[in-house]
Amino acid sequence: MCLAVPMEITAIHDKVADVEIGGVTRQVRLDLIDAAPAVGDFVIVHAGFAIRRLDREDALETIKLFQEGLDLELV
């Protein structure tokens, strides 16, 4: 089973972004997104790639579902 996670972009360096959720930071590739994201945008991350931008409301709702379903503290 694969799981894609919404993460917030904290910095962008050419085709690589720093992303964060719940204090966990990662670097992800931006090659697969059709429109250039900006710092503060949320992206769906899977296997080291940002695969889609999400609006903030949808991202926070998805994070809330992860928190409730998996008993996690992410925000």
Buried (B, 14 or more C-beta within 10 A) or exposed (E): EEEBBBBBBEEBEEEBBBBEBBEEEEEBBBEEBEEEBEEEBBBBBBEEBBBBBBEEEEBBEBBEEBBEEEEEEBE
